[in-house]
């Protein structure tokens, strides 16, 4: 989960508008697009982070494109169900997948037979948001900083567990263990909330979680943040150092969400869809909504997105193999 430079995904309005201008020979493909409702397929149940992002974008995108935009939730299968559905959809720009890094840069290393190819079956449209993971502890736990946690782990090998609620958090937790040379036992939960509850209750001392779902408990001081996984400190937690600052040199990992269409979708349609989404993401209300949750709003175009996916796939694959992460 290599970090994308902060400036890379921030498009000026001029660039956003230019993204939808195709070469003359391709313009006809987008002339009548969209002429019917567009459906965004979310691989999670309603109410989660990816669903919130999709609904915030779809509401405004409908006005931008002058067409109805629907949201369909197809949860299950570690995002495989939704991804496979969109991969097999007609490549005309009317079926869009909301995907996270696990969908496009982790699942291929977990399954011997994946029902889709992340790069061959999809065209990345827009990298929408990113955020770091946070390592936090129960306030009663003796470590008040990440170096203190590392010292505790050295003194108490194989005696500390960490809770996680999603694959990207586990990958960051295992990468931290590998790069620090320390040991913690991973304890899986079905989502961030139950993982947090067990840490709050003192049943597991350490939490590795995405920043947005953990932020409320951190702000309420019911969890103590020790470090964030990104290269730079999170604006919402400016006093919390990064893992790299805390002694694990070079550590840099984010989790992200973006939008994809089936391979074969005309480039002019992809460009028009990207231009609309990127413009929506520049809306001050949208930006504030997600920045307040600790997420960085990007709006980066497909070519930059492809390179991020490739880099993340290599790094995540190494962690998944070396840590022996298996599908639950």
N, C-alpha and C positions, 0 to 999 in steps of 0.2 A: 504494500500500500504506500507507494512512494508519493510524497507530497507534490502537488502541482504548484508552481510559483504563484504567489498571490496575484500578481499582475496578469498572468497568462490568460485567465478566464474572464477578465473584466473588459467588456466590450464597450466602446463608446457608442452612442446612438447612431453615429454615421456608419460604423462598421456593422451594427445590427441591421440597419436598413440595407446596406450593400450586400449582406449575406444572401438576401432573397433575390438578387439580380443575377440571373443566369445568362450564359452566353446566348446569342440570338438563336442559334440552332436548337437550343434546349428550352427556350422560353415557353413554347407551346404546351409542354408537359405540365406546366404549372398554371397556365392561363385560366383554367376552369376549376382549379383546386383552391379550396374544397367546395364541392357541389353537393355534399351530403354530410351527415354527422360523422365526426371523428371519435373513435373510442380509444381511451387510454386504459390499458390493462395493468392492474397493480397486483403483484404477487403476494400480497398480504391482506389480512382482514381489514375492514374499515377502522380508522382511528389511529393507526400507527404513523410513524414519521413519513414513510414513502407515500402513504395514502393522503396525509395532510398536504404534502408538497404537490402531489398530482392534482388535488382538488383546488388548491390555491392557483395553480397554473391554468387549469382547465377553465375555471370561471372567467378569467381575464382573457384567455386565448380565444374563447368563443366570441368575445366582443372584437378582438383584434382581427380575426379572420372572417367574421360575419357568418359564422356557422355554429351549430350546436356541437358541443364537445361533451361526451359522456365518459364516465369512469366506471369500469367494471373490475370488481375484485375477484381474483382467482387465486386464493391462498392454497398453500400446501406444497409438499415435496421439496422443501428447501428452495423455493422459487422456480422449480423445474416445470411445474404445471403451466404457469403463466408464460414462461419463456418458450416452451414448446408450442403453445397455442399461437403465439405471435409469429414464431419462426415459420409456421405453416400457413399463416394468413396471406391473403392476396397482397402483393407488394405495390400498393397504390397510395400509401400515406394515410389510409383511413383506420389503420390499427397500429397503435403505438404502445411499446412496452416501457413501463417504469422499472428500472433494474438497479440493483445495488452491486457493490464490488463482488460480493459472494456469487452472484449470478454469472458475472462475466470474467472474473479473475480468480475464482477459487473452486467452483463446482467441478471444473474439468479435471482437477487434481484429486477429487474425492470419489468420483464415480468412474468405474471401468468402462461404462457405456452411457455416455451422456446423450440425451435425445435432441441435442442441438449443438452447433459449433458457435462459440461466442463471436468469432471474427468472420466466419464464412456465411453464417445464417442471418446476420444482422448488419445494419448500417448505424453507427452511432450518430445521433442527431445533435444532442446537447448534453454536456456535463453540467448538471444543474447546481448541486451543492456538495460541499465536503465538510467534514468535521473531524477532530481528533478523537481518540479514545482517552479515557482518564483512568488512572490507577488511584483508587480510593480505599479507605479503611474505615472500619467502625471507630468512632471517636474514643472508645475505651482501649483500643489496641495501642500498645506502647510506642509504635513508630509514628513520629510526627512529620517526617520527611521521607523521601524515597531513599536517600543514603541510609537513614536509620532502618528502613525496612530491609534494605539489602544486608546491613550488618546483622539484623535479626535472623534473616534467612540463612546467613553463613553460620550463625551460632546454633540454629535449630533446623538442620537439614531435614527435608521430607516431613516436616511437622506443620506446615502452613498450607492451607487451601485457598484458592481464589474462585470466586463465582463469576460466571459469564452467562449471558442470555442469548447470544447469537454468534455465529461462526466468525465474523470479522473480529469480535472481541477476543475470542479464543486464539485466533491467529496472532494478534498483538500480544496477548499474554504469553504464548509459547515463544514468540520471537524475543520478548523481554528476557525470558528464562535462558534462551540459547545465547543471547549476546552478553548477558551479565554473568553467565556461568552458574546461575543459582537454580534452586528447585522449589517449585510449588505444585501442588496437585490441582488440576483443573476440575471444577465441579459444574456440570452443565445444568441450565435451567431453561424452561420454555418461555423465554422473553426476559426483557430487562427488569420488569416489575418484580417477579418472584425472586430473581437473583438479588435485587436490592433489598427485598424484605428479609431475606436470610442473613444478609450482612448487617442490616439494621438490628435484627434480633440477636446478633452475636453468635449465630450458628456457623458462619464462615467469616473469617476476619477481613479478607481482601476482596475487592470488586474490581473487575475490568469491564468497562462499559463505554458505549458511545456517549459523548458529552451531552447531547440534547436530552436523552431520557433521564440522565443522572442529574441534570442541572438543578432541578427543584430541591432535591435532597441535599445537594452541595450548598446551595444558597441558604437553606434552612439550618445548615451546620449539623445535620443528622448524619452526614457522611463527611469524612475529612479527605479532601483531595491531596494527593501527594505529587502527581506529575501528569502532564498531558503528553500524548505520543507524537504530536506534530513537530516540525522543525522550529516553528515559532510559538510563542505563548498564545493561548487563546484570548482574544479580546474580552470575552465574558469572565475570564478568570486570570486577570493580569498578574496577580501575585503568585500564581501557581507555576513553578518552573516546568520545563520540558524534561522528558526522560534523558535526552542528550545532555542538557545542562546538569543533570543530577548524577552523571557518572557513566552513562552508557553512550559513549561517543558515537556520533553519526546516526543515532536512532531517529527515524523519521517515518511516520505512518499515519495515514488518514483513512477514513471510510467515506464513500461517496455514493451519490444517487444520480442517475441520468436517464435519458430517454433514447429509445431505439426503434427503428422500423425494420421490417423484413428486408433481407438482401434482394436486390432487383428493383427496389423503389427508385423511380426516376430521380436523378440528382437535383433537377429543378424543383421537384416536390420537397425533397429533403431540405434544400436551401430555404424554401418558403416556410416550412414548418420550423426550422431552426430560427429563422429571423423573427417569427412570431413569439416563440418561446423565450428567446433571448431578450426581446423587448419587454415581455411581461416580467422577466426576472430583474429588469432594471427599475421597475415600478417601486418607488420609495416605500410604499406600504408593504409590498411583498418582501423587499429586502429587510426591512425592520422586523417583520414577523419571524423570519428565519435567523437573522443575526442575533435577535434576542434569545434564541434557543441555542446559541453557540455554534451556529452553522455559517459557513462562508458561502455566499451566493456567487456563483461563477458565471455560467452562461457560455462556457467555452465550446467552440465548434468541433465538428467530427474529427478532423485530422489530429488535433491536439488530444482529443479523447482517446483515439486509437492508440497513440503512443503511451498514454497513461495505462490503458488496459494491458498492453504488452508488458510494460515494466512491472506492473503489479502481479501479473500472472506468473512471471518468472520468480519474483521474490516470495509470493505466497506459496507457490508450488514447492519451493525449497523448504519453507517452514512446515508445511503440511506433511511432506515426506519425512523430514528429519524428526519431527515431533510425533509422528505416527498417528496423526489426527484421522479419525474414522467417522463415517456417517452414523449418526445415532439411530 
